[in-house]
């Protein structure tokens, strides 16, 4: 049987592992987002698609409420980044 402290330590370790996975997933999403932006611009489109962004926001809001909206807005901002043309 675990002591309460050992249990908390072990649970926090699990959270740390999940946080690392979430950061890796954010990075992969950012890579894909930049690829989409480059493809859209190559085809003469705009860098962002507000309709698509609204779908993303709605999905997070549906799952997590008001906090989901905040999460999705932060995620979109992180993944949108700077214009691929400005990245060189």
Order of alpha helices (4+ residues) and beta strands (2+ residues): alpha-alpha-alpha-alpha
